Amino acid sequence: MVVGDASLNIDTLVIGAGPGGYVAAIRAAQLGQSVLIVDKSELGGVCLNRGCIPSKALISAAHQYEVAKHGSDIGINVSDVTVDWDKVQNFKGGVVKKLTGGVAGLLKANKVQVFKGEAMFINETEARLFNEQESPRYKFNNCIIATGSRPIELKAFPFGGRILSSTEALSLPEIPKSMIVIGGGYIGAELGQMYSKFGTKVTIIEGADTVLPGFDKDMTKLVAKNMKKTNIEIHANAKAESAEQTDKDVTVKFTVNGETKEVTADYLLVTVGRRPNTDGDFGLDMIGVKMTDRGLIEVDHQGRTSIPHIYAIGDIVAGPALAHKASYEGKVAAEAIAGMPSVVDYKAMPAVCFTDPECASVGLSEADAKAKGINVKAGKFPYAANGRALSLGGSVDGFVKIVTNADNGVVIGSQIVGPEASNLIAEMGLAVEMAATVEDLALTIHAHPTLGEIVMEAAEVVLGHPIHTV
């Protein structure tokens, strides 16, 4: 590879190989572009290596452990159920390795060049790539920035020792006896509940009045109810003030309604959101890309920045920090570069939290729709009235809620809480995206016995003629 000032040419340079970057690179290559993708870390980014995938592997293991312990409820008696934590971590690592290896294979199959290292803009059309061995210079026609985000570090709770970000929490050497979680949002709720199922005494300190404040309270109260069953203590409307750690534990002081309290645990996990990776030394200031005061890159409806041939996607632009959002935006940007009329449209952006029970939402909630002045008609059907849900054993708390425009019957949103909510929300996302009517859902024959029938039944509730509820 050329070293020095001679520039190599590439159609599209992609900076960042997470679920936004690698998808953008593959789509660009499919559309005939020569593509180079650069990342200093592993292919797949945070999602595959330190986020979505490893956390779900651990959550799945925790669920299976819990099922084994309570099998006697349905006549399956298992004695001395134990956890081999090293094997659990190996299972997690195997899942990650298979998926990241798959990404490498896909990039190779699509003839995408991969550079492991960092990139720095020299000007609006050139970038220097570098690692310990080489530093080639590339001239590009287009660039897609997909550098992702990182956990927010609070000044009073700096990461290190027994104060963890989500990254360290996924790779602890042992199951802790106790853990404090600051922040009861997606990550804090998922990891806190996962560890509690393995036997950890978990304390959640949340500033809002409930865990998962982004979801409807009818949903979050079911999650909070289950959390308490696994010995999770929730302090809502609370503010963490300080932490002191030793080589054995960490003590957090916090206030609730003006009262100061403290709790001590083996570890402190801080999950208060993520910060966009736009402040790194890769030369954004050199080329003058416009940014917001929150460090996000300003883009148009195709992901184009203030410099027309440079695009930005994923966590570094406005909108929720979701892997599937980044992938979607990556396809749009690649297609825009190819001259296609693709645009970003967040009409049906699903949100899923893998708590117990799972929570999923798409489109508008009933409250949001009413706030927009829409004449709303909604219907809700319980898991407890569904044969498949009952046959699964365990809790049947949960429901499917469908939100419609009462003037025309068009489905504008849905909220699901219960087993497999993460999968059921896909049908509702399609309904919102295609502007299906609630009658379309009710008339669609759903196989029996399945959880999917709950969607059909909820649609019939909206229409006023439910069969399996009164």
N, C-alpha and C positions, 0 to 999 in steps of 0.2 A: 504494500500500500504506500502511496506517495507521502513523503514527509517533507515538510517545509512550506514554502509559499505557493507552490503550484496547486491549483484547485481542481478537485474532481467534480464531475457534474452529476446531479441527480434531479429527477423530476420533483419528488416530494420527500422532504425530510420530516420524520415524526420523532418528536422528543418526548419520551416516556412510553414504556411498554406495558402499562396496566390495561384494564379492560376497555379503556377508551383508545389508547394509543395502538395496541396491537390489532384491534378490530379495524381502526381507521387505516392502518398500514395494509392489512389484507384486502380491504375493500378497494383501496386505491390501486393496489396491484391488479386486482380483478378487472379494473377499468382501464388497464393498459399503461399505468404509470410505473416508472422505475422508482423504487421506494427503498429508503434507508431508515431504519428505526434505531434509536440510541437510548440506552438506559444503563445507569451505573449499578443497578441492583438486578434482581432476578426477573425473568420474563413473567408477566402476569401481574406485576405490581403488588400493591398492598392487598388487593382483593384476594388473589390466589395464594399469596405467601404469608400474609400477616393480618388477614381480616376475614372476609366473607367465608372463604372455603375452610381454613383451619378451625374457625369458631364453630361452623356448622358440623364439622366432624366431631368435635368435642361435645357439642350439644346432643348429637345423635347417640354418642356413647353414653352420656349421662341419662338419656331417656331409656336406653336399653337396660342400663343398670337399675333404674327405678322400676321398670316393668318386671324385671327378674325378681326384685325384692318383694313386689306385691302380687306375684302370680297366684298366690293362694286365694285371692279374691275371686278368681275364676276357675279354681280347682287345680292350678299348676303349682305344685309344692316344690320349692327349691330351697335347700338349706345351705348355710355358710356362703352366701353370695359375697364375693370379694372383688376388689378392683386392683388390677396390675397396671399401675399408672404408667410405667415405662412402655408397656404394650399399647396403652391408649395413645400415648404420644407418638409411638411408631406408626400406629394406624393413621393418625392425623398426618404425619409426615409422608406416608405412602400416598395418601389422597392428593396432597399438594404436589408431590413429585410427578405423579401420573398426569395431572392437569398441566403443570408447567412444561413437562416434556411434550404434551400434546400441542401446546402453543408453539413451541420451538419447531415441531414438525409441520404445523400449518404455515408458519412464516416461510420455512424452507420450501414447502410445496408450492407456495405462491411467489417464489423467487424474491422475497423481501430480504435485503441485506440487514444483518444485525451487527451493531457495534456496542460492546459492553464498555461503557465509560460515561463521560459527561460531554455536554455540548455547551458552547458559548458563542453567541452571535458576535460576528465581527462587524457586520452591517446588515442591511435589510435583505440581502440576497446571499450572504455567506455565513458559515459557521465553522468554528474549529471544534473538532472532536478530540478527546484526549483520554488516555489512561496511562498506566505506568510504562507501557511499551511503545506507544505511538501517538501521534497527534495530527491526523490528516485534516485537511481543509476542504470543505465542500461548498460548491455553489449550487443553490437550489432554486427551482422555479416557484415552488410552494412549500410551506411549512405548516405542520399541525403541532401545536404545543399541547401536551397532555401529561403534565408533571404531577397531577394529583394533589393530595393533601397529607397532613400529618396530625397526630393528636395535639390538641392545645395543651400547653404546659402552663400551669398557674404559678405565679411567683411564690405564693405561700406553700406550694406543694411541688417542688422541683423533682423531676424524675431521677431516680437513682436509689440504690439500696432497696428498701422495702416499700418505696413509693413507685408504683408501676403505671405505665401506659398500657393500652390494650395489647401492644406488641409483646411485652414481657409477660403479661397475664396469660397468654396462650401457651407459654413454654415454661411454666414453673416446674422445678424439679420434683415437687411433691404436691399432694393435695393439702392445701393449708387447713389448719383447724379453724381458722377464723379469717375474715376479710372485711374491710370497710370499702364501700364503693361511693365515691362522690360523683353524683350524676346518675339519675335513674332513667335516662333516655334509652335509645336502641341498644347501644353497646353495653352500658352498665346493667340494664335489665337482663339482657341475654347472658352475659358472662356471670353476673351475680347469681342468676337462677341455675345456670349450669353447675357452678361450683357448689351451690346449696344441695343439689341432687346428689353430689358425690360426698356430702356430709359436712361441708364447710358451714360454719355459723357466719352468715352474711348480714351486714348492716348497710342499708342504703340511705344516703343523705341526699335529698332532692330538693331543689329550690322551689319547684312548682308545688301545686297542691295534690299531685298524683304522680306516680311513675308513668312513663311513656306519655308525656304531656301533649304530644302531637296527635294522639288518637282520641276518638270519642270516649267520654268517661264511662259509658256503658260497657265499653270494651276493656278499659284499663282497670276497672274495679274487679273484673274476673281474673285478670293477671295478678293483681294485688292479693286477691283471695287465695290463689294458688301459691303465691310466694310465701304467705304466712304458714301454709301447710308444710313447707320445707324449711321452716325455722329462719325465714328472712325477716329482719326487723326493718321497717320502713319509717324514716323520719321525713315527712313532707313539710313544705313551707320552712325549710331549714337552710342555714347558711354555714358552710364549713369555714372556720377561722384560721386554724393553724394545725401543724403536725409536728410531733417530735418522735424521732425514731432511734432505736438502739439496734444492736446487732441481732436482736431476737424478736422485736415487735415494733409497732408504731401506734402512737396515741393521737387521736384527732379531737380537737375541741371544736364544737359547733353550737349554734344558737337556734332555738325553736321558740317562736313567739316571745322573744326577749329573754328566754331562759337559757343559760349556758350549760351545756352538757359535754361529756367526753366519753370516748369509747376507745378501747385498745384491741388490736388484732395483730395477726401475723403479718398481714400485708395491707396496703392501701392502694386501691385501684382508682385512678382519676380518669373519668370519661365525661368530659364537659364539652365535647365537640371537636371539630377538626379545623385546621388552618390551611389555606391554600398555599401550595409550594410555588409561589411567585417571587419570593424574596431571596431566592438562591442566586448564586453568582453565575448566571448563565446569560447575562447581558441584555435583559429586557430594557433596562434604562439606556443602553447604548443605541437601541433602535427606536425608542420613543413610543412603544405600544401604550395606548391609553388604558388606565386602570381606575378602579373605584377606590374610595377611601378605606375599604375593607380588604384591599389587596387582590380583588378579583379583576380579571381582564374583561374589558368591555367588548362584546361581540354583537353582530347583527343576527338576523333570523337564519343564517346559514353557518354561523360560527366564525364569521370573518371579523378580524380585529380592525383597528384603525389603519392598519397597513393591509391593503386589500388581498395580498397573496399569502398572508400569514393568518392562520386560524387558531382558535383555542377551544378546548372541549373539557368536559368533566368537572371535577371539583374546583377548578380554577376559574370557572365562570358562574354566573348567577344560577340559582336553583339548588335543589337538594343534592347532597353529596352521596349519590347512589351509583353503583357500578353499572346498572342497566341504563341509567341516564347517560353515562359517559360513553357506553358502547353505541347507543342510539345516535348521540351527537357525532361520534366518530364516523359513522356511516354517512351522515348528512354532510359533514365537511369533505369527506373523500369524494362524494358525488357532486358537491358544489364545485370542487376543483375540476372535475371532469366535464363541467358545463351542464349538469343535470339540474332540474328545477327543485330539487329537494330542499325542504325547510324544516326547522325545528318546530314541533307542535306538541306541547305538553298537555293536550286535552285528556289523555289517559295515562298518566305516569303513576304506576302502582307503587305503594309503600308497604313493606312487609317487615315484621319483627318476629324472630323465631323464639319467642317466649313460650311459656306453657300456661294457657293456651296460646297458639299462634294468633297474631293480629295482622290483618291485611286491609288495605283501603285503596280505592281508586276513584278518581273524579271528585265530585263535591260531596261533602257531608250534608245532612239535613240542615244544620245550623248555617253552614256556609252558603247553601243555596238560598235560604230565606234572607240572609244578609244581602244577597245580590238582587233581592226583589223578585225571585222566581216563585211562582205558585207551586208549592211542593206537595207531592203525595208520596209517602214512604210506607214500606211494609217490611215486617221482620218475622222470620220463621226460626224456631229453636232447634238446635241439634237434638234435644231430648225427645223430639217427636219423629226422629228419623231412624229407620231400622238399622241401617249400616252403622250409624254412630253408636247406637246401643250395643251392637254386636262386637264393637271394638273393645268393650270393657273400659274401665276407668271413668273419668269424669265426662259428662255430656253437657257441661256448661258451654254455652256459646250460641251464636246465631248468625244468620245471614240477613243483612239489611239492604234493601234496594231503595234508592232515592230516584224519583222521577219528576219530570215536569208535568204537573197535573193538567195543563192545557192541551198537551198533545201526546202524553204517555211515553215520551222519550226518556230513556234511562240516562241519568246524568251523574250517577255515583253509586258506590256500594261500599259497605263496611262488613267485614267478616271476622269473627273471633271464634276459634275452635280448632279441632284437629284438621290438618291439611288446608287451613285457610290460605297458606302461601300458594297452593296449587289452584284452589277454587277461584281465587281472584282473577285468574287469567280469563275465564269466561266473561266476567264482569268488565274487565278491561276492554275486551273485544266489543261488548255491548255498548260501552260508552264511546269507543273509537268510531264505530260504524253508525252511531245514533240509532241503535235498535230501540224498539218500543218494548214496554214491559209485556205486552201481549206476545211479542216474538219469543221472549224467554218462556212464558207460560205455555206456548204452543209447541216449543221444542221438546221432543220426547227424550227424557233422561232415563238412562238404564237403571234398573232396580235389582238389588238394593245398592245404592251408591250415595256418597255424600253430596254428589252433584245434584241430586233430587231436591236438596234444600234450596237451591237457587230457583228451581221451578216453583216450589211451594211458596217461597217468599214473593215471587212474581204474582202468584194467585192471591196472596194476601193483599197486595196492592190493588188488584182488580176487584177485590171484594167477594171472591168465591173460593176461599181455601177449603181443601178437602180434609186435611189431617190436623187441623187446629180450629178452635172456635173463637 
